[in-house]
Amino acid sequence: MADKILLVDDEEGIRKVLGISLEDSGYQVWTAQNGEEALRLFQEIRPQIVLTDIKMPGMDGIELLQRIKEQDSDTEVIMITGHGEMDLAISSLKHEATDFITKPIHDEVLEIALKRAQERISMRFALRQHTDNLEQLVQDKTRKLLEAERLAAVGQTVADLAHAIKNITGGLKGGVFVVEKGFELDNRQYLTQGWEMVKSNVEKIANMALDLLNYSKEREPDYEQCDPNQPAQQVCDLMVSRCQDHGVVLKRQFEPDLAPCWMDREGIHRCLLNLVTNAIDACGERPDAAGMGEVTVRSCQAAGWAVEYQVEDNGCGMDEETQGKLFQRFFSTKGTKGTGLGLMITRKIVNEHGGTIEVDSASGRGTRFSIRLPRVQRA
């Protein structure tokens, strides 16, 4: 029960009689003879219920009601009115008074008004307690859900990583087996083949470790102003021998006189290298290998962007389901030949630049990746 009541009335007799009645009912009672004194007491004792006369000299009951509600909107204020003050009583209800009682005050009427105020206080307390419990429940459930999702993500990552490592170790074991056969049979061709298999898978492990480190590390692009054609040109120069080994024609279509732009040159070089490497591999997986495989690397101006890069091939292409999985961790279209990290790293670097990466492909008609980089102003 709310045990504090502030009684406000300019008539001393009413304060004494009502005060005794309220104390007999179990309340702690403070009294004030005007609105100013009532406000001072209200700030000190913070009662849950205020019982005030509606007509008083100076600050009347309506103004006191408004001032109290400004300080604590939860305070229950019961107005005391005289005959002929019904308009004022109704006005007080508009200002969120709990109830009003008329003079002369009957104990039964006062008890009903106080009971109504108590019910409102109890209901508000129960609602807040329920809301607090609900908020705590939501926080607990959210924390558990996030923890479950984190553990699931870790578990999935470990499973995917274990699968990728298993594929690589399988290649290593195969290479070791061929090398051992070469020693056993004194066959130099087996020795060479097996050693190449071992070297290839060791390189794959090293690249996967580097990719994992790059992906896990949060970093800002190391911006520098450069010719946007430069990283594309360097990647093409680096891939010439690989294209020759795979029987692929490498075409360069760089738009001349592109304005210098700010980018992380090494990061974009890595992105283009991943895309060109994938494009060359895709050319070797065409179901109909008739004709030469072609990979085209383009740079061009794109409206609203600093530069757009395109890497296009006439390889095997991809269906919609495969395209939807491209940027997932450890997903590879190359089977055991790939780690499934290249495109994931590529998208991360592009996102760090605030750019976009898109793919356009269909089974049997090749693939085109497009990277757009935004204009960046640097001091």
Summary of the structure (lengths in Angstrom):
residues: 379
radius of gyration: 40.1
end to end distance: 66.8
largest distance: 122.3
contacts: 1147
relative contact order: 0.07
helix: 55%
strand: 17%
